[in-house]
Amino acid sequence: MDQLVNFIIRPPRADYSPDDDLLEQEFMLKGRWFQRKDLEVVNSQGKKLQCSHYIPAVIPEGTALPCVIYCHGNSGCRADASEAAIILLPSNITVFTLDFSGSGLSEGEHVTLGWNEKEDLKAVVNYLRTDGNISCIALWGRSMGAVTSLMYGAEDPSIAGMVLDSPFSNLVDLMMELVDTYKYPLPKFTVKLAIQHMRKIVKKKASFDIMDLDTIQVAKRCFVPALFGHATEDDFILPHHSDKICEAYVGDKNIIKFDGDHNSPRPQFYFDSITIFFHNVLNPPDVPDDHYFLTPHGSLGQTGSLGYRT
């Protein structure tokens, strides 16, 4: 029982070093310089969330850039967003990422698989809209982060678009499937009784009801353009979860399947599709190449202002 409870509210916490495991504070992609700005955002519970914003080192005066917020999975952290930053920054799309409450280096004791994480995401969106030089916002979530993105997107129709990689459709259904997948020798009625008992424990410890995590119902009221992705050999969250959510989804949608499992690297064609999707929904500005150059000594030349406020 303790194992099942911890699967939900206290999975292993990612242990990483920002200096060693995130992209450098200054780095080059395709001949242009970019930088990582680390900051804290406080959520509605007063917990400090550790965040990073990847932006061009030079932004022309008066230019606002779109932003994709990357939402990590269960046991993940903001280091998981490095790939997204490398993919999107050359298209003039900034990438913001965070450790959800209870994850990584952020404050908080428990993880709630999307329920409270959507409030963390709300705090980040509010920060970007008030303090960041941002034109519009999109979301990219994986597993728990995909559920978080979907739940938040249903509440904020101004989100420009969402990439939802391997979300689960219903937490209780997922738990029943995992009992079968990992071949726990328990009769179904015993599992159902255990889940009811676990529901009470989770409510007491983490203040949320596992029965409320039903993203199919959320999908029926979400109109944000969405691109779903799921690995065909995923035996942790089976592909039919994305199929069911996508079928119920009322906004513009598309779904991409690819080889691999829940945690395997995603193929290049999937990343290409994501880049095209975000370019279409965010419409990033074209910034002339002469705004990004190197001096003969290799230092960064600037023809605009930094364009980032802390």
N, C-alpha and C positions, 0 to 999 in steps of 0.2 A: 504493500500500500504506500509506504514511504517513497518507493521508487516512482510510482505513478504520480504521486503528488509533486515530487521534485521535477518530474518530466515537464510539468506545467509551470510551476511557480519558482523553482530554483534549479534550473539546469546549470551545468558548468559555466562559470563566468569567464569570458575571454580575458586572458592575461597577456597584455602587450605593452610595448613601449612606443610612445609617439615618435621618439627620435629614431627608433630602429625599424618600426613596422608601418609607418605611414609614408606617403610620398614626401620627398624633401621639401623644406620650406621654400626653396627656389629650385625650379627644375625646367628643363627645356623639352618641348614636344614640337616636332616638325619645324624646327628653326625659330620657334617663338618661346619666350619665357613666361612661366606661370609661377604662382606661389600658393602656399598653404597658410591660411590664417586660422589659428586655433582660438577658440573662445568658449565661453560658458553661456548657456541659456537656462533660465530657471523655469521649471514647469509650474502648473497650478497648485501642486502640493508643496512647493518651496524647495524641491530637489534640484540640485545643480546637474545639468546635462553637459557632458564634454562633447564639443562639436569642432568640426573643421569645415572651412569654406575654401574650395579651390577656385581660383580666379586668374585671369590674365594679369601679369605684372604691370602692364600698361593698358589703361582703358581711355580712349579718347574722351575729352571733356564733353559732358552732356550726353554720353551714351549709356543707356541702361541695358543690361544683358539679362536674358532669361536664366532661370535656375532650375536644376533638377535636384530634388532632395532624395538621397539614397537611404533606404530603410533596410537595415540588416535583419538577418534571420535569428532564430532561436540559438543561443550560445554564440552569436556573432558580435561584431563591433564595427566601429567606423573604418577600421582598416580594410574591411570588405569592399569599400567604395572606391578603392584605388583604380580598379579596372574601369569603372564607370567614368572616373575623371579622365583617364587617358583616352577613352573613346570619345567623350563629348567636348572636352575643352577646345580641341582644334576647330570645332564648329561654332565657337563663340557662345557656348552654353556652359555656365558655371555649375559646379557641383557642390552641394552642401550635404554633410553627413553628420551623424550623431551616434553616440552610445545611448540607447534607450535607458530609461530608469531601470535599475536593477541589472544592467548589462555593462560589460566593459569597465570603464573607469568612472562612469556616472554614479551619482548617489542613488539610493533605493535598494530595498532588500529583495523584492519579488519581481518576477516576470509574469505577464498576464496574456501572452500570445496575441496581443493586438488590442485588448480591451482598454487598458490604461495607456498603452503606447500611443494610441490615437490622440490622447491629450498631450503627450510629449510632442507629437508631430504638430499639433495645433499651436503649441508654444513656439516652435521653430518657424512655422509659417507667419505667425504674428511678428516675430523678430525680423524676418526678412522683409516684410511689408512695411515696417516702420523704420528699420535701421539699415537696411541693405539697399544698394543701388540696383534694384531688380525690376525687370519689366513684367514678367509673368512667371508662374511656378508650375512645375510638373513633378510627378512622383515616380520613383522606381523602387519597388520593393521585392524582396525575395523571401519566400516561405512566411514566417511570422511578419516580416516587413511588408509582404504583399497583402496580407490580411489587414494590417494596420493602415496601409494606403487606401485600400478599398473602403474600410469603415470611415476613414476621414473624408475621402472623396465624396461619399454619399451625403456628407454634411456641408461640404464646401464646393458648390458647383462652379466656382471661379477657377478651380484647378484646371490647367490647360489639357492635361493628359496623364495617363498612368500606364506604366509597365508593371504587370503583375506576374511574377515568376513563381510558379508552384504554390499557390495559396491552397488552404484547406477549405472545404465547403461547410463543414460542421464539426466542431471539436469532439463531441460525443461520438459521432460516427467514426471519426479518425481514431479515437481511442479503442473502439471496438475492433476496427480493422487491424490495429497494431497488435492486439492480443492474438489475432489469427496469424499475422505476418511473423511474429516472433515465437509463435507456437507455445504460448503459456498454457499449461494443461488445466484449464478451468472451463467448466460448463458456462454456457451463455448466461443463464440466470444468475450464476455467481458473479460473473463480470458486471452485470447490470446492478446488482446489489452493491458491489464494490464501488462502482462509479457514483452511485447515490451517496454512499458514505464519503467518498472523496470530494464530492460536490460540497458537502458540509464543511469539510476541513479547509478547502480552498476558499470558500466564502469567509470563514473565520480568519484565516491567515492573510489572504490577499484582497479581500473585499470585492470579489466579483463572482458572478455565477457562470459556471462553465456552460450551462444551457443557453446562455445568451449569445455565445459565439457561433452564430449561424450566418455565414456570409451569403448564402443563397437569398435569404430575405433582404439583406443589404443590397445585393445586386439588383433587386427588383425596383429600387428607388435611386439608383445611381446613373447619371447621364454623362459623366465625364468620359471622353474618348479613351478606350482602353485597349492595350495589346497584352494578351495572355501568352505565357510561355510555360511549357512543361516537358520534362524529360520522359521519354517513353518507358524507360526501365526504372523509374522512380518507385521504390518499394516502401518508402517511408510515408509520403503523401502520394497516393496512387493518382495516375493521370485523370481518372474520371472526376476528381474533385474540380479541376479547372474546367472540364467539360460541362459539369453541372452549373458552375457559377456563370460561365460564358453563355450558356443557354438561357439562364434567367436574366442576364444583364440587359438593361433597357437602353443603354447608351450605345454609341458607335463602338464596334468591337471587332477584333480579329484574334485568332489563336494560332500559335506556332508550336509544333511538336519537333523534338530533336532527340538524337541518340544520347544516352547517358542516364545517370541516376540523380538522386536528390542533390548530392553535393559535388557532382562532377563539373569540370570546366565547361562553359557554354561554347558552342561552335561559332565560328566567325560569321556565318550567314545570319545567325540570330542577332549578333551585335550589329551587323549592318542594317538589319530590319529595325532594330531599336533606334539607331542613329537617324534613319529616314523618318521614323515615326515622330521622334522628338523634334526634328527639323520642321516637320509639317505642322505640329500643334503649337510650337513655340515661336516659329518664324524668327530665328536669331538674325541680328543685323550683320551685314557684310562690313568688316573692318579692313581698310586698306592695309596691305602688307607693310607699307612704310611706317606704320605705327609700331612695328615690332622689328628691332634690329639690334645687331651687336656692334660695339665700337671695335676698332682695330685691336684693342687690348683685351677683348673678350668680355668687357663689362656691359651692362645693360644700358642702351641708349633709350631716351624717352622723348616722345613727341606729344604725349598727352599727360593727364594727371593720373594718379593711382586709382582714383574712383572707388575707394573702399573706405567705409566708415566703421569704426569699432565703438 
